[in-house]
Amino acid sequence: MTSSTQRLPDLSGTVALVTGAGGGIGSGIARQFAAAGAAVVLHYLSSADEAAALSEELNAAGGRTVTAQADVTDPEQCRALVRTAVDHFGRLDALVNNSGVQPNEPLADMCVEQWRFVVDTNVTGTFLATQAAVEVMRDGGGGSVTHIASIEGSQPAYDHAHYCASKAAVIMHARTAAIEYGPLGVRVNTVSPGLIHRDGLEDAWPDGVGRWLEAAPLGRLGRSSDVGDACVFLASTMAAFITGQDLRVDGGMLARPTW
Ligand SMILES: NC(=O)c1ccc[n+]([C@@H]2O[C@H](COP(=O)([O-])OP(=O)(O)OC[C@H]3O[C@@H](n4cnc5c(N)ncnc54)[C@H](OP(=O)(O)O)[C@@H]3O)[C@@H](O)[C@H]2O)c1
């Protein structure tokens, strides 16, 4: 799956930090930022090899990227992560909070550790990384933060109560952060993807993919570059007056009538 990069806004001079850049959607987001001309910090937790390979690929194509490891649930590690951007590129303009976990468990069987794992990673991690980034952005005259939420932050899904609740919280964190950080020149929005293609998805979940293709008005799965395009747009001057919004990148799925 490929996408055109011809139409991307110009982000040269921009420094971006993408969390979870060794993963499926995160690598797509990082690619779009690099293609738009941004210098990019590629964050990872455990996917060191994937992040390093992506960095090598993007740098070989003329990009400016570095990798950095951090657990986003740890405040000090979030501050160190943000310092990586400043140390290497002198500033931080855009943060994409893409890191997240999405296990399945029916509510009846869900234990408190499973609940806390999802909420801590998805919500607390987003809160901490944002707080650390804004400390730097405010001194640099502003910036933009984009959380990767989900359509499941607006629509429930079976076996995903912890995940749906976490993504709804992420959407509301962004709206609250938008009003508190707006005066500092920092815009905060969410991108809510629908089902995004990854290698092996059709084999692992043929029923789900089939139902998606049947129902989605645009008749295809999303691409990680679709999510990246939305993030690049929100980080660009084209979105200079947009904050506190949730941009759904779902092929029209949530626009469908439900009955
Ligand atoms: N796939 C979809 O269809 C879909 C749809 C809607 C929304 N989303 C959202 O999109 C985002 C990316 O999902 P994905 O499908 O690309 O999954 P993924 O490949 O598993 O990527 C998630 C990333 O989160 C990172 N991560 C997990 N726990 C972390 C922690 N404690 N600290 C720092 N990083 C941590 C992981 O880093 P390492 O690999 O380095 O350990 C991983 O690369 C998630 O927020 C997800 O909820 C996905």
The ligand as a Tripos MOL2 file, in Angstrom:
@<TRIPOS>MOLECULE
LIG
   48    52     1     0     0
SMALL
NO_CHARGES

@<TRIPOS>ATOM
      1 N1         -4.5550   -0.7100   13.9600 N.am      1 LIG1
      2 C1         -5.7160   -0.0830   13.8640 C.2       1 LIG1
      3 O1         -6.5780   -0.4320   13.0420 O.2       1 LIG1
      4 C2         -6.0100    1.0910   14.7800 C.ar      1 LIG1
      5 C3         -7.2450    1.7370   14.6690 C.ar      1 LIG1
      6 C4         -7.4960    2.8470   15.4670 C.ar      1 LIG1
      7 C5         -6.5410    3.3170   16.3370 C.ar      1 LIG1
      8 N2         -5.3420    2.6730   16.4430 N.ar      1 LIG1
      9 C6         -4.3410    3.2310   17.3700 C.3       1 LIG1
     10 O2         -3.1680    3.5200   16.6240 O.3       1 LIG1
     11 C7         -2.0250    3.4460   17.4720 C.3       1 LIG1
     12 C8         -0.9820    2.5280   16.8310 C.3       1 LIG1
     13 O3         -1.5370    1.2320   16.7380 O.3       1 LIG1
     14 P1         -0.9310    0.0680   15.8040 P.3       1 LIG1
     15 O4         -2.0900   -0.6820   15.2860 O.co2     1 LIG1
     16 O5          0.0660    0.6110   14.8750 O.co2     1 LIG1
     17 O6         -0.2640   -0.8730   16.9090 O.3       1 LIG1
     18 P2          1.2560   -1.2480   17.1710 P.3       1 LIG1
     19 O7          1.9460   -1.6170   15.9060 O.co2     1 LIG1
     20 O8          1.2350   -2.2580   18.2790 O.co2     1 LIG1
     21 O9          1.8830    0.1050   17.7090 O.3       1 LIG1
     22 C9          1.6840    0.5560   19.0050 C.3       1 LIG1
     23 C10         2.9880    1.0860   19.5450 C.3       1 LIG1
     24 O10         2.8170    1.5080   20.9060 O.3       1 LIG1
     25 C11         4.0630    1.3790   21.5440 C.3       1 LIG1
     26 N3          3.8750    1.2320   22.9830 N.ar      1 LIG1
     27 C12         3.0910    0.3430   23.6410 C.ar      1 LIG1
     28 N4          3.2180    0.5110   24.9840 N.ar      1 LIG1
     29 C13         4.0920    1.5330   25.1670 C.ar      1 LIG1
     30 C14         4.6360    2.1860   26.3090 C.ar      1 LIG1
     31 N5          4.3210    1.8220   27.5680 N.pl3     1 LIG1
     32 N6          5.5340    3.1740   26.1240 N.ar      1 LIG1
     33 C15         5.8870    3.5550   24.8620 C.ar      1 LIG1
     34 N7          5.4050    2.9940   23.7460 N.ar      1 LIG1
     35 C16         4.5180    1.9860   23.8970 C.ar      1 LIG1
     36 C17         4.7080    0.1360   20.9560 C.3       1 LIG1
     37 O11         6.1030    0.3580   20.8880 O.3       1 LIG1
     38 P3          7.1770   -0.8520   20.6570 P.3       1 LIG1
     39 O12         6.7050   -1.6080   19.4550 O.co2     1 LIG1
     40 O13         8.4560   -0.1550   20.4410 O.co2     1 LIG1
     41 O14         7.1640   -1.6770   21.9070 O.co2     1 LIG1
     42 C18         4.0800    0.0240   19.5610 C.3       1 LIG1
     43 O15         4.9890    0.2840   18.5210 O.3       1 LIG1
     44 C19        -2.5290    2.9710   18.8330 C.3       1 LIG1
     45 O16        -2.7300    4.0780   19.6790 O.3       1 LIG1
     46 C20        -3.8750    2.3250   18.4870 C.3       1 LIG1
     47 O17        -4.7550    2.3190   19.5700 O.3       1 LIG1
     48 C21        -5.0530    1.5690   15.6890 C.ar      1 LIG1
@<TRIPOS>BOND
     1     1     2 1
     2     2     3 2
     3     2     4 1
     4     4     5 ar
     5     4    48 ar
     6     5     6 ar
     7     6     7 ar
     8     7     8 ar
     9     8     9 1
    10     8    48 ar
    11     9    10 1
    12     9    46 1
    13    10    11 1
    14    11    12 1
    15    11    44 1
    16    12    13 1
    17    13    14 1
    18    14    15 2
    19    14    16 1
    20    14    17 1
    21    17    18 1
    22    18    19 2
    23    18    20 1
    24    18    21 1
    25    21    22 1
    26    22    23 1
    27    23    24 1
    28    23    42 1
    29    24    25 1
    30    25    26 1
    31    25    36 1
    32    26    27 ar
    33    26    35 ar
    34    27    28 ar
    35    28    29 ar
    36    29    30 ar
    37    29    35 ar
    38    30    31 1
    39    30    32 ar
    40    32    33 ar
    41    33    34 ar
    42    34    35 ar
    43    36    37 1
    44    36    42 1
    45    37    38 1
    46    38    39 2
    47    38    40 1
    48    38    41 1
    49    42    43 1
    50    44    45 1
    51    44    46 1
    52    46    47 1
@<TRIPOS>SUBSTRUCTURE
     1 LIG1         1 GROUP 0 **** ****
